[in-house]
Amino acid sequence: MTSWRRYLGVDLGSTTAKAVVVAEDGAIVSSSAIAMGAVSRAGMQKAVDAALAGAEIAAADLSGTVSTGYGRRLVPGAQRTFTEITCHARGTSAMVPGCRLVIDIGGQDSKAITVDEAGFVQEFAMNDRCASGTGRFYEVLATSVEVPIEELGALALRGSNDLEISTMCATFAETEIVSLLAQDAPVADIASSVHRAIAARTLALVAQVGRHEPVVLTGGVAQNPAAVEFLARALGTEVLVPEHPQITGAYGAALLARDADRRGRPVADDVAGADGLFPRPSEPHACGSCDGTIGAPAGHPVDLGLPLRLGG
Ligand code: ADP
């Protein structure tokens, strides 16, 4: 048994499993991100194993585990699950102290979360009914223009002409991009124009919760420099990106495990029914007439009663 305490946070997302081990002071000891497809248990196990190996500990050495993400209930050994909203807010507030607006763009959803001075969630809006404005849309673009997702941002930043992108539907976007390619439009212009259109889409999400600054972009898409640049232009303000933007949810989960242990209570007993605080979308997304976003009504008690602190 180790003489110090270590905590594990696991974010089983729609495309990528993330795991983070933190120490008692909240410092990240190790982390991993494994892209293995939709809510992959194998990906999760690999991510957990890699994070534990990086921390040079075994699962039995952990003093607490919290999971989050779409697949959070599939994580064995987790004493507690929390929604992505809570964990992204917690992790991002610790990584970027003072942040007031978290925009998280993952593989299958995008969220805008306002955070108060103390790091508590105020309001959030979420698009998880439609691929527009999510990592999936960037993947469609990357596939259509035959560029690896890692190089898409550099390509888009080289674009100079604003082409009209008439659809924000991922299903039809591929057809439109192929049509532009057939018209011999420069690939860089197509890429930049799609990025610009997605940024405008994200602006609509932000409008649901109100603009607050500083703005922090997280999620896998935050690794795309053009996504950051076009969002900053659309918002008319600087967009900060943490050093490890894809692991903020897992980091927040690990900190929540640490916070509970620090108060001397098992994490499992910390807050009953916390997940139930968040309304999940129940209405089908109707293309064309709906903007695909849902959110907590103003003043909804999204805070979980946990003493979320800024900083580790
Ligand atoms: P989830 O939690 O839903 O699995 P992530 O936050 O891990 O989603 O983000 C996944 C998305 O991030 C992918 O759909 C892809 O668009 C984007 N992405 C992943 N890696 C990179 C990269 N190296 N550069 C640019 N974009 C990336």
py3Dmol code that shows the C-alpha trace and the ligand (Angstrom):
import py3Dmol

protein = """\
ATOM      1  CA  MET A   1       0.000   0.000   0.000  1.00  0.00           C
ATOM      2  CA  THR A   2       1.249   3.461  -0.835  1.00  0.00           C
ATOM      3  CA  SER A   3       1.850   5.975   1.941  1.00  0.00           C
ATOM      4  CA  TRP A   4       0.219   8.814  -0.021  1.00  0.00           C
ATOM      5  CA  ARG A   5      -3.199   9.090  -1.534  1.00  0.00           C
ATOM      6  CA  ARG A   6      -4.098   8.915  -5.186  1.00  0.00           C
ATOM      7  CA  TYR A   7      -7.469   9.487  -6.873  1.00  0.00           C
ATOM      8  CA  LEU A   8      -8.738   8.374 -10.266  1.00  0.00           C
ATOM      9  CA  GLY A   9     -11.115  10.220 -12.561  1.00  0.00           C
ATOM     10  CA  VAL A  10     -12.476   8.477 -15.656  1.00  0.00           C
ATOM     11  CA  ASP A  11     -14.344  10.196 -18.502  1.00  0.00           C
ATOM     12  CA  LEU A  12     -15.829   7.610 -20.837  1.00  0.00           C
ATOM     13  CA  GLY A  13     -16.808   9.797 -23.774  1.00  0.00           C
ATOM     14  CA  SER A  14     -18.504   9.095 -27.056  1.00  0.00           C
ATOM     15  CA  THR A  15     -15.245   8.714 -28.956  1.00  0.00           C
ATOM     16  CA  THR A  16     -12.415   8.776 -26.436  1.00  0.00           C
ATOM     17  CA  ALA A  17     -11.813   7.343 -22.959  1.00  0.00           C
ATOM     18  CA  LYS A  18      -9.843   9.574 -20.633  1.00  0.00           C
ATOM     19  CA  ALA A  19      -8.324   8.771 -17.232  1.00  0.00           C
ATOM     20  CA  VAL A  20      -6.466  11.016 -14.805  1.00  0.00           C
ATOM     21  CA  VAL A  21      -4.720  10.218 -11.520  1.00  0.00           C
ATOM     22  CA  VAL A  22      -4.295  13.102  -9.093  1.00  0.00           C
ATOM     23  CA  ALA A  23      -2.377  13.448  -5.858  1.00  0.00           C
ATOM     24  CA  GLU A  24      -3.749  14.815  -2.566  1.00  0.00           C
ATOM     25  CA  ASP A  25      -2.810  18.368  -3.560  1.00  0.00           C
ATOM     26  CA  GLY A  26      -4.769  18.066  -6.827  1.00  0.00           C
ATOM     27  CA  ALA A  27      -1.669  17.836  -9.018  1.00  0.00           C
ATOM     28  CA  ILE A  28      -1.993  15.577 -12.053  1.00  0.00           C
ATOM     29  CA  VAL A  29       0.248  12.546 -11.545  1.00  0.00           C
ATOM     30  CA  SER A  30      -0.603  10.874 -14.855  1.00  0.00           C
ATOM     31  CA  SER A  31      -3.221  10.940 -17.580  1.00  0.00           C
ATOM     32  CA  SER A  32      -4.265   9.086 -20.700  1.00  0.00           C
ATOM     33  CA  ALA A  33      -6.681   9.460 -23.608  1.00  0.00           C
ATOM     34  CA  ILE A  34      -7.559   6.459 -25.758  1.00  0.00           C
ATOM     35  CA  ALA A  35      -9.696   6.890 -28.896  1.00  0.00           C
ATOM     36  CA  MET A  36     -11.368   3.532 -29.428  1.00  0.00           C
ATOM     37  CA  GLY A  37     -14.849   4.391 -30.680  1.00  0.00           C
ATOM     38  CA  ALA A  38     -18.265   4.821 -29.165  1.00  0.00           C
ATOM     39  CA  VAL A  39     -18.292   4.359 -25.377  1.00  0.00           C
ATOM     40  CA  SER A  40     -15.705   1.593 -25.619  1.00  0.00           C
ATOM     41  CA  ARG A  41     -15.185  -0.518 -22.506  1.00  0.00           C
ATOM     42  CA  ALA A  42     -11.893  -1.770 -23.972  1.00  0.00           C
ATOM     43  CA  GLY A  43     -10.808   1.826 -24.539  1.00  0.00           C
ATOM     44  CA  MET A  44     -11.770   2.696 -20.982  1.00  0.00           C
ATOM     45  CA  GLN A  45      -9.740  -0.211 -19.562  1.00  0.00           C
ATOM     46  CA  LYS A  46      -6.729   0.793 -21.655  1.00  0.00           C
ATOM     47  CA  ALA A  47      -7.036   4.408 -20.504  1.00  0.00           C
ATOM     48  CA  VAL A  48      -7.327   3.367 -16.852  1.00  0.00           C
ATOM     49  CA  ASP A  49      -4.436   0.902 -17.113  1.00  0.00           C
ATOM     50  CA  ALA A  50      -2.244   3.536 -18.785  1.00  0.00           C
ATOM     51  CA  ALA A  51      -3.029   6.165 -16.141  1.00  0.00           C
ATOM     52  CA  LEU A  52      -2.361   3.718 -13.284  1.00  0.00           C
ATOM     53  CA  ALA A  53       0.884   2.583 -14.926  1.00  0.00           C
ATOM     54  CA  GLY A  54       1.911   6.215 -15.415  1.00  0.00           C
ATOM     55  CA  ALA A  55       1.288   6.853 -11.713  1.00  0.00           C
ATOM     56  CA  GLU A  56       3.115   3.613 -10.816  1.00  0.00           C
ATOM     57  CA  ILE A  57       0.209   2.350  -8.740  1.00  0.00           C
ATOM     58  CA  ALA A  58      -2.344  -0.477  -8.836  1.00  0.00           C
ATOM     59  CA  ALA A  59      -6.118  -0.033  -8.690  1.00  0.00           C
ATOM     60  CA  ALA A  60      -6.011  -1.210  -5.051  1.00  0.00           C
ATOM     61  CA  ASP A  61      -3.836   1.792  -4.140  1.00  0.00           C
ATOM     62  CA  LEU A  62      -6.556   4.305  -5.088  1.00  0.00           C
ATOM     63  CA  SER A  63      -8.336   6.213  -2.333  1.00  0.00           C
ATOM     64  CA  GLY A  64     -11.272   7.129  -4.551  1.00  0.00           C
ATOM     65  CA  THR A  65     -12.597   6.861  -8.102  1.00  0.00           C
ATOM     66  CA  VAL A  66     -15.234   9.014  -9.808  1.00  0.00           C
ATOM     67  CA  SER A  67     -16.490   8.540 -13.368  1.00  0.00           C
ATOM     68  CA  THR A  68     -18.188  10.835 -15.847  1.00  0.00           C
ATOM     69  CA  GLY A  69     -19.103  10.993 -19.535  1.00  0.00           C
ATOM     70  CA  TYR A  70     -21.736   9.171 -21.580  1.00  0.00           C
ATOM     71  CA  GLY A  71     -20.454   5.801 -20.387  1.00  0.00           C
ATOM     72  CA  ARG A  72     -19.884   6.783 -16.766  1.00  0.00           C
ATOM     73  CA  ARG A  73     -22.053   3.982 -15.411  1.00  0.00           C
ATOM     74  CA  LEU A  74     -19.919   1.395 -17.194  1.00  0.00           C
ATOM     75  CA  VAL A  75     -16.770   2.213 -15.227  1.00  0.00           C
ATOM     76  CA  PRO A  76     -16.025  -0.554 -12.700  1.00  0.00           C
ATOM     77  CA  GLY A  77     -14.632   0.530  -9.351  1.00  0.00           C
ATOM     78  CA  ALA A  78     -16.131   4.018  -9.490  1.00  0.00           C
ATOM     79  CA  GLN A  79     -17.732   4.890  -6.172  1.00  0.00           C
ATOM     80  CA  ARG A  80     -19.673   7.730  -7.718  1.00  0.00           C
ATOM     81  CA  THR A  81     -20.669   9.166 -11.077  1.00  0.00           C
ATOM     82  CA  PHE A  82     -21.135  12.820 -11.951  1.00  0.00           C
ATOM     83  CA  THR A  83     -22.361  14.469 -15.120  1.00  0.00           C
ATOM     84  CA  GLU A  84     -19.960  15.939 -17.642  1.00  0.00           C
ATOM     85  CA  ILE A  85     -21.251  19.399 -16.760  1.00  0.00           C
ATOM     86  CA  THR A  86     -20.086  19.115 -13.149  1.00  0.00           C
ATOM     87  CA  CYS A  87     -16.778  17.488 -13.998  1.00  0.00           C
ATOM     88  CA  HIS A  88     -15.832  19.817 -16.864  1.00  0.00           C
ATOM     89  CA  ALA A  89     -16.618  22.836 -14.691  1.00  0.00           C
ATOM     90  CA  ARG A  90     -14.603  21.424 -11.781  1.00  0.00           C
ATOM     91  CA  GLY A  91     -11.616  20.415 -13.905  1.00  0.00           C
ATOM     92  CA  THR A  92     -11.521  23.549 -16.014  1.00  0.00           C
ATOM     93  CA  SER A  93     -11.868  25.865 -13.001  1.00  0.00           C
ATOM     94  CA  ALA A  94      -8.859  24.137 -11.480  1.00  0.00           C
ATOM     95  CA  MET A  95      -6.803  24.273 -14.689  1.00  0.00           C
ATOM     96  CA  VAL A  96      -7.709  27.865 -15.543  1.00  0.00           C
ATOM     97  CA  PRO A  97      -8.489  29.654 -12.283  1.00  0.00           C
ATOM     98  CA  GLY A  98     -10.960  32.470 -12.779  1.00  0.00           C
ATOM     99  CA  CYS A  99     -12.559  31.094 -15.950  1.00  0.00           C
ATOM    100  CA  ARG A 100     -16.223  32.086 -16.263  1.00  0.00           C
ATOM    101  CA  LEU A 101     -17.356  30.375 -19.446  1.00  0.00           C
ATOM    102  CA  VAL A 102     -16.424  26.824 -20.382  1.00  0.00           C
ATOM    103  CA  ILE A 103     -17.153  25.730 -23.936  1.00  0.00           C
ATOM    104  CA  ASP A 104     -16.595  22.017 -24.285  1.00  0.00           C
ATOM    105  CA  ILE A 105     -16.716  20.470 -27.745  1.00  0.00           C
ATOM    106  CA  GLY A 106     -16.490  16.695 -27.722  1.00  0.00           C
ATOM    107  CA  GLY A 107     -17.036  14.010 -30.298  1.00  0.00           C
ATOM    108  CA  GLN A 108     -20.790  13.985 -30.108  1.00  0.00           C
ATOM    109  CA  ASP A 109     -21.917  17.021 -28.180  1.00  0.00           C
ATOM    110  CA  SER A 110     -21.054  20.584 -27.348  1.00  0.00           C
ATOM    111  CA  LYS A 111     -21.782  22.452 -24.155  1.00  0.00           C
ATOM    112  CA  ALA A 112     -21.530  25.987 -22.834  1.00  0.00           C
ATOM    113  CA  ILE A 113     -21.240  26.241 -19.051  1.00  0.00           C
ATOM    114  CA  THR A 114     -21.087  29.445 -17.051  1.00  0.00           C
ATOM    115  CA  VAL A 115     -19.129  29.228 -13.816  1.00  0.00           C
ATOM    116  CA  ASP A 116     -19.240  31.725 -10.946  1.00  0.00           C
ATOM    117  CA  GLU A 117     -16.268  33.298  -9.151  1.00  0.00           C
ATOM    118  CA  ALA A 118     -16.031  30.319  -6.807  1.00  0.00           C
ATOM    119  CA  GLY A 119     -16.045  27.750  -9.590  1.00  0.00           C
ATOM    120  CA  PHE A 120     -19.694  26.704  -9.177  1.00  0.00           C
ATOM    121  CA  VAL A 121     -21.796  25.854 -12.222  1.00  0.00           C
ATOM    122  CA  GLN A 122     -24.318  28.606 -12.893  1.00  0.00           C
ATOM    123  CA  GLU A 123     -26.065  27.647 -16.120  1.00  0.00           C
ATOM    124  CA  PHE A 124     -25.439  25.410 -19.064  1.00  0.00           C
ATOM    125  CA  ALA A 125     -26.691  24.744 -22.557  1.00  0.00           C
ATOM    126  CA  MET A 126     -25.979  21.588 -24.426  1.00  0.00           C
ATOM    127  CA  ASN A 127     -26.289  20.320 -27.964  1.00  0.00           C
ATOM    128  CA  ASP A 128     -26.324  16.556 -27.941  1.00  0.00           C
ATOM    129  CA  ARG A 129     -29.079  15.939 -30.444  1.00  0.00           C
ATOM    130  CA  CYS A 130     -27.312  17.009 -33.572  1.00  0.00           C
ATOM    131  CA  ALA A 131     -23.769  16.622 -34.916  1.00  0.00           C
ATOM    132  CA  SER A 132     -23.552  20.238 -36.035  1.00  0.00           C
ATOM    133  CA  GLY A 133     -20.951  22.082 -34.015  1.00  0.00           C
ATOM    134  CA  THR A 134     -19.461  18.898 -32.547  1.00  0.00           C
ATOM    135  CA  GLY A 135     -16.286  16.920 -33.154  1.00  0.00           C
ATOM    136  CA  ARG A 136     -18.273  14.665 -35.464  1.00  0.00           C
ATOM    137  CA  PHE A 137     -18.737  17.556 -37.872  1.00  0.00           C
ATOM    138  CA  TYR A 138     -14.985  18.191 -37.983  1.00  0.00           C
ATOM    139  CA  GLU A 139     -14.470  14.479 -38.595  1.00  0.00           C
ATOM    140  CA  VAL A 140     -16.846  14.617 -41.583  1.00  0.00           C
ATOM    141  CA  LEU A 141     -14.858  17.570 -42.926  1.00  0.00           C
ATOM    142  CA  ALA A 142     -11.506  15.819 -42.367  1.00  0.00           C
ATOM    143  CA  THR A 143     -12.704  12.667 -44.132  1.00  0.00           C
ATOM    144  CA  SER A 144     -14.204  14.619 -47.028  1.00  0.00           C
ATOM    145  CA  VAL A 145     -11.038  16.608 -47.713  1.00  0.00           C
ATOM    146  CA  GLU A 146      -8.829  13.584 -46.941  1.00  0.00           C
ATOM    147  CA  VAL A 147      -6.784  15.188 -44.208  1.00  0.00           C
ATOM    148  CA  PRO A 148      -6.009  13.607 -40.790  1.00  0.00           C
ATOM    149  CA  ILE A 149      -8.033  15.278 -38.012  1.00  0.00           C
ATOM    150  CA  GLU A 150      -4.750  16.420 -36.397  1.00  0.00           C
ATOM    151  CA  GLU A 151      -3.888  18.447 -39.537  1.00  0.00           C
ATOM    152  CA  LEU A 152      -7.327  19.907 -40.187  1.00  0.00           C
ATOM    153  CA  GLY A 153      -6.717  23.069 -38.151  1.00  0.00           C
ATOM    154  CA  ALA A 154      -3.490  23.973 -39.937  1.00  0.00           C
ATOM    155  CA  LEU A 155      -5.260  23.527 -43.278  1.00  0.00           C
ATOM    156  CA  ALA A 156      -8.203  25.712 -42.256  1.00  0.00           C
ATOM    157  CA  LEU A 157      -5.915  28.491 -41.043  1.00  0.00           C
ATOM    158  CA  ARG A 158      -4.483  28.716 -44.570  1.00  0.00           C
ATOM    159  CA  GLY A 159      -7.908  29.472 -46.082  1.00  0.00           C
ATOM    160  CA  SER A 160      -8.571  33.051 -47.192  1.00  0.00           C
ATOM    161  CA  ASN A 161     -11.894  33.067 -49.070  1.00  0.00           C
ATOM    162  CA  ASP A 162     -15.203  32.811 -47.290  1.00  0.00           C
ATOM    163  CA  LEU A 163     -17.345  30.254 -49.137  1.00  0.00           C
ATOM    164  CA  GLU A 164     -21.022  29.896 -48.423  1.00  0.00           C
ATOM    165  CA  ILE A 165     -21.808  26.803 -46.365  1.00  0.00           C
ATOM    166  CA  SER A 166     -25.545  26.359 -46.583  1.00  0.00           C
ATOM    167  CA  THR A 167     -26.027  23.372 -44.293  1.00  0.00           C
ATOM    168  CA  MET A 168     -24.940  22.746 -40.754  1.00  0.00           C
ATOM    169  CA  CYS A 169     -26.317  19.230 -40.877  1.00  0.00           C
ATOM    170  CA  ALA A 170     -23.455  16.700 -40.789  1.00  0.00           C
ATOM    171  CA  THR A 171     -25.472  14.335 -42.946  1.00  0.00           C
ATOM    172  CA  PHE A 172     -25.678  16.825 -45.802  1.00  0.00           C
ATOM    173  CA  ALA A 173     -22.370  18.589 -45.152  1.00  0.00           C
ATOM    174  CA  GLU A 174     -20.370  15.849 -46.814  1.00  0.00           C
ATOM    175  CA  THR A 175     -22.415  16.244 -50.007  1.00  0.00           C
ATOM    176  CA  GLU A 176     -21.925  19.997 -49.924  1.00  0.00           C
ATOM    177  CA  ILE A 177     -18.181  19.701 -49.330  1.00  0.00           C
ATOM    178  CA  VAL A 178     -17.870  17.191 -52.184  1.00  0.00           C
ATOM    179  CA  SER A 179     -19.817  19.607 -54.381  1.00  0.00           C
ATOM    180  CA  LEU A 180     -17.417  22.456 -53.514  1.00  0.00           C
ATOM    181  CA  LEU A 181     -14.455  20.183 -54.250  1.00  0.00           C
ATOM    182  CA  ALA A 182     -16.041  19.329 -57.616  1.00  0.00           C
ATOM    183  CA  GLN A 183     -16.240  23.073 -58.352  1.00  0.00           C
ATOM    184  CA  ASP A 184     -12.472  23.196 -57.722  1.00  0.00           C
ATOM    185  CA  ALA A 185     -12.802  25.383 -54.635  1.00  0.00           C
ATOM    186  CA  PRO A 186      -9.487  25.468 -52.750  1.00  0.00           C
ATOM    187  CA  VAL A 187      -9.454  22.842 -49.998  1.00  0.00           C
ATOM    188  CA  ALA A 188      -8.108  25.359 -47.471  1.00  0.00           C
ATOM    189  CA  ASP A 189     -11.016  27.717 -48.216  1.00  0.00           C
ATOM    190  CA  ILE A 190     -13.523  24.912 -47.769  1.00  0.00           C
ATOM    191  CA  ALA A 191     -11.929  23.977 -44.438  1.00  0.00           C
ATOM    192  CA  SER A 192     -11.817  27.555 -43.141  1.00  0.00           C
ATOM    193  CA  SER A 193     -15.396  28.226 -44.243  1.00  0.00           C
ATOM    194  CA  VAL A 194     -16.684  25.154 -42.431  1.00  0.00           C
ATOM    195  CA  HIS A 195     -14.754  26.155 -39.306  1.00  0.00           C
ATOM    196  CA  ARG A 196     -16.283  29.636 -39.522  1.00  0.00           C
ATOM    197  CA  ALA A 197     -19.771  28.160 -39.837  1.00  0.00           C
ATOM    198  CA  ILE A 198     -19.235  25.844 -36.866  1.00  0.00           C
ATOM    199  CA  ALA A 199     -17.971  28.772 -34.762  1.00  0.00           C
ATOM    200  CA  ALA A 200     -21.169  30.666 -35.581  1.00  0.00           C
ATOM    201  CA  ARG A 201     -23.121  27.620 -34.483  1.00  0.00           C
ATOM    202  CA  THR A 202     -21.233  27.586 -31.180  1.00  0.00           C
ATOM    203  CA  LEU A 203     -22.044  31.265 -30.722  1.00  0.00           C
ATOM    204  CA  ALA A 204     -25.737  30.354 -30.706  1.00  0.00           C
ATOM    205  CA  LEU A 205     -25.053  27.866 -27.914  1.00  0.00           C
ATOM    206  CA  VAL A 206     -23.191  30.507 -25.909  1.00  0.00           C
ATOM    207  CA  ALA A 207     -26.119  32.896 -26.345  1.00  0.00           C
ATOM    208  CA  GLN A 208     -28.233  30.453 -24.326  1.00  0.00           C
ATOM    209  CA  VAL A 209     -26.137  30.966 -21.197  1.00  0.00           C
ATOM    210  CA  GLY A 210     -24.808  34.465 -21.867  1.00  0.00           C
ATOM    211  CA  ARG A 211     -21.312  35.606 -22.708  1.00  0.00           C
ATOM    212  CA  HIS A 212     -18.895  35.588 -19.812  1.00  0.00           C
ATOM    213  CA  GLU A 213     -15.138  36.039 -19.790  1.00  0.00           C
ATOM    214  CA  PRO A 214     -12.554  34.592 -19.563  1.00  0.00           C
ATOM    215  CA  VAL A 215     -13.643  31.955 -22.076  1.00  0.00           C
ATOM    216  CA  VAL A 216     -12.016  28.530 -22.024  1.00  0.00           C
ATOM    217  CA  LEU A 217     -12.406  25.948 -24.792  1.00  0.00           C
ATOM    218  CA  THR A 218     -12.063  22.303 -23.752  1.00  0.00           C
ATOM    219  CA  GLY A 219     -12.694  18.879 -25.276  1.00  0.00           C
ATOM    220  CA  GLY A 220     -10.895  17.109 -28.080  1.00  0.00           C
ATOM    221  CA  VAL A 221     -11.790  19.859 -30.541  1.00  0.00           C
ATOM    222  CA  ALA A 222      -9.790  22.383 -28.486  1.00  0.00           C
ATOM    223  CA  GLN A 223      -6.698  20.670 -29.932  1.00  0.00           C
ATOM    224  CA  ASN A 224      -7.672  22.094 -33.311  1.00  0.00           C
ATOM    225  CA  PRO A 225      -6.036  25.555 -33.566  1.00  0.00           C
ATOM    226  CA  ALA A 226      -8.484  26.719 -36.247  1.00  0.00           C
ATOM    227  CA  ALA A 227     -11.475  25.800 -34.078  1.00  0.00           C
ATOM    228  CA  VAL A 228      -9.966  28.001 -31.351  1.00  0.00           C
ATOM    229  CA  GLU A 229      -9.146  30.857 -33.746  1.00  0.00           C
ATOM    230  CA  PHE A 230     -12.546  30.971 -35.467  1.00  0.00           C
ATOM    231  CA  LEU A 231     -14.367  30.744 -32.156  1.00  0.00           C
ATOM    232  CA  ALA A 232     -12.296  33.652 -30.820  1.00  0.00           C
ATOM    233  CA  ARG A 233     -13.181  35.688 -33.925  1.00  0.00           C
ATOM    234  CA  ALA A 234     -16.880  34.838 -33.603  1.00  0.00           C
ATOM    235  CA  LEU A 235     -16.926  35.752 -29.915  1.00  0.00           C
ATOM    236  CA  GLY A 236     -14.707  38.788 -30.433  1.00  0.00           C
ATOM    237  CA  THR A 237     -12.564  37.833 -27.481  1.00  0.00           C
ATOM    238  CA  GLU A 238      -9.598  35.684 -26.543  1.00  0.00           C
ATOM    239  CA  VAL A 239     -10.313  31.969 -26.115  1.00  0.00           C
ATOM    240  CA  LEU A 240      -8.041  30.221 -23.649  1.00  0.00           C
ATOM    241  CA  VAL A 241      -7.121  26.551 -23.988  1.00  0.00           C
ATOM    242  CA  PRO A 242      -5.738  24.567 -21.052  1.00  0.00           C
ATOM    243  CA  GLU A 243      -2.552  22.607 -21.580  1.00  0.00           C
ATOM    244  CA  HIS A 244      -4.518  19.333 -21.704  1.00  0.00           C
ATOM    245  CA  PRO A 245      -7.994  20.304 -22.950  1.00  0.00           C
ATOM    246  CA  GLN A 246      -9.246  16.763 -23.609  1.00  0.00           C
ATOM    247  CA  ILE A 247      -8.869  15.559 -20.020  1.00  0.00           C
ATOM    248  CA  THR A 248     -10.669  18.336 -18.136  1.00  0.00           C
ATOM    249  CA  GLY A 249     -13.695  16.108 -17.424  1.00  0.00           C
ATOM    250  CA  ALA A 250     -11.584  13.236 -16.120  1.00  0.00           C
ATOM    251  CA  TYR A 251      -9.483  15.707 -14.126  1.00  0.00           C
ATOM    252  CA  GLY A 252     -12.618  17.209 -12.592  1.00  0.00           C
ATOM    253  CA  ALA A 253     -13.840  13.708 -11.708  1.00  0.00           C
ATOM    254  CA  ALA A 254     -10.524  12.902  -9.996  1.00  0.00           C
ATOM    255  CA  LEU A 255     -10.684  16.189  -8.051  1.00  0.00           C
ATOM    256  CA  LEU A 256     -14.246  15.400  -6.923  1.00  0.00           C
ATOM    257  CA  ALA A 257     -12.984  12.059  -5.580  1.00  0.00           C
ATOM    258  CA  ARG A 258     -10.166  13.892  -3.823  1.00  0.00           C
ATOM    259  CA  ASP A 259     -12.485  16.602  -2.434  1.00  0.00           C
ATOM    260  CA  ALA A 260     -14.795  14.017  -0.866  1.00  0.00           C
ATOM    261  CA  ASP A 261     -11.931  12.095   0.721  1.00  0.00           C
ATOM    262  CA  ARG A 262     -10.421  15.298   2.038  1.00  0.00           C
ATOM    263  CA  ARG A 263     -13.607  15.981   3.945  1.00  0.00           C
ATOM    264  CA  GLY A 264     -13.316  12.552   5.524  1.00  0.00           C
ATOM    265  CA  ARG A 265     -16.389  11.030   3.926  1.00  0.00           C
ATOM    266  CA  PRO A 266     -16.431   8.267   1.367  1.00  0.00           C
ATOM    267  CA  VAL A 267     -17.177   9.694  -2.044  1.00  0.00           C
ATOM    268  CA  ALA A 268     -20.101   7.291  -2.420  1.00  0.00           C
ATOM    269  CA  ASP A 269     -21.870   8.962   0.482  1.00  0.00           C
ATOM    270  CA  ASP A 270     -21.201  12.478  -0.617  1.00  0.00           C
ATOM    271  CA  VAL A 271     -24.273  13.671  -2.501  1.00  0.00           C
ATOM    272  CA  ALA A 272     -27.284  11.481  -3.059  1.00  0.00           C
ATOM    273  CA  GLY A 273     -28.869  11.582  -6.490  1.00  0.00           C
ATOM    274  CA  ALA A 274     -26.619  14.301  -7.841  1.00  0.00           C
ATOM    275  CA  ASP A 275     -26.927  13.035 -11.398  1.00  0.00           C
ATOM    276  CA  GLY A 276     -30.660  13.486 -11.296  1.00  0.00           C
ATOM    277  CA  LEU A 277     -30.267  17.244 -11.016  1.00  0.00           C
ATOM    278  CA  PHE A 278     -29.627  17.565 -14.715  1.00  0.00           C
ATOM    279  CA  PRO A 279     -32.553  17.359 -17.077  1.00  0.00           C
ATOM    280  CA  ARG A 280     -31.716  15.135 -20.006  1.00  0.00           C
ATOM    281  CA  PRO A 281     -33.216  15.862 -23.407  1.00  0.00           C
ATOM    282  CA  SER A 282     -36.365  13.923 -23.972  1.00  0.00           C
ATOM    283  CA  GLU A 283     -37.793  15.582 -27.048  1.00  0.00           C
ATOM    284  CA  PRO A 284     -36.661  14.331 -30.452  1.00  0.00           C
ATOM    285  CA  HIS A 285     -34.490  16.793 -32.330  1.00  0.00           C
ATOM    286  CA  ALA A 286     -36.467  18.137 -35.270  1.00  0.00           C
ATOM    287  CA  CYS A 287     -34.126  19.269 -38.022  1.00  0.00           C
ATOM    288  CA  GLY A 288     -34.804  22.630 -39.594  1.00  0.00           C
ATOM    289  CA  SER A 289     -37.022  24.125 -36.965  1.00  0.00           C
ATOM    290  CA  CYS A 290     -34.906  23.629 -33.887  1.00  0.00           C
ATOM    291  CA  ASP A 291     -31.418  24.779 -33.000  1.00  0.00           C
ATOM    292  CA  GLY A 292     -30.629  21.457 -31.340  1.00  0.00           C
ATOM    293  CA  THR A 293     -29.798  22.881 -27.943  1.00  0.00           C
ATOM    294  CA  ILE A 294     -31.171  22.197 -24.534  1.00  0.00           C
ATOM    295  CA  GLY A 295     -30.217  23.797 -21.300  1.00  0.00           C
ATOM    296  CA  ALA A 296     -31.056  24.225 -17.692  1.00  0.00           C
ATOM    297  CA  PRO A 297     -33.622  26.944 -17.160  1.00  0.00           C
ATOM    298  CA  ALA A 298     -32.179  30.107 -15.626  1.00  0.00           C
ATOM    299  CA  GLY A 299     -31.704  29.622 -11.926  1.00  0.00           C
ATOM    300  CA  HIS A 300     -31.872  25.827 -12.134  1.00  0.00           C
ATOM    301  CA  PRO A 301     -29.969  24.361  -9.158  1.00  0.00           C
ATOM    302  CA  VAL A 302     -27.199  22.735 -11.129  1.00  0.00           C
ATOM    303  CA  ASP A 303     -24.730  23.163  -8.312  1.00  0.00           C
ATOM    304  CA  LEU A 304     -24.248  19.919  -6.434  1.00  0.00           C
ATOM    305  CA  GLY A 305     -23.595  21.379  -3.017  1.00  0.00           C
ATOM    306  CA  LEU A 306     -19.972  20.375  -3.185  1.00  0.00           C
ATOM    307  CA  PRO A 307     -17.424  22.966  -2.150  1.00  0.00           C
ATOM    308  CA  LEU A 308     -15.924  23.431  -5.602  1.00  0.00           C
ATOM    309  CA  ARG A 309     -12.842  25.527  -5.195  1.00  0.00           C
ATOM    310  CA  LEU A 310     -10.842  27.398  -7.753  1.00  0.00           C
ATOM    311  CA  GLY A 311      -7.404  25.925  -8.112  1.00  0.00           C
ATOM    312  CA  GLY A 312      -6.303  22.392  -7.259  1.00  0.00           C
TER     313      GLY A 312
END
"""
ligand_1 = """\
27
ADP
P -15.782 12.590 -26.287
O -15.540 12.901 -24.844
O -17.193 12.792 -26.731
O -15.241 11.261 -26.673
P -13.577 14.368 -26.911
O -13.682 15.565 -26.023
O -12.567 13.361 -26.546
O -15.000 13.688 -27.116
O -13.323 14.923 -28.391
C -13.315 14.085 -29.519
C -13.223 14.949 -30.761
O -12.036 15.719 -30.709
C -13.155 14.177 -32.068
O -14.434 14.004 -32.610
C -12.290 15.056 -32.964
O -13.115 15.915 -33.729
C -11.513 15.930 -32.006
N -10.091 15.616 -31.923
C -9.522 14.584 -31.273
N -8.181 14.630 -31.380
C -7.899 15.725 -32.113
C -6.685 16.331 -32.580
N -5.488 15.809 -32.291
N -6.773 17.467 -33.305
C -7.972 18.007 -33.593
N -9.151 17.492 -33.186
C -9.113 16.365 -32.468
"""
view = py3Dmol.view(width=600, height=400)
view.addModel(protein, "pdb")
view.setStyle({"model": 0}, {"cartoon": {"style": "trace"}})
view.addModel(ligand_1, "xyz")
view.setStyle({"model": 1}, {"stick": {}})
view.zoomTo()
view.show()
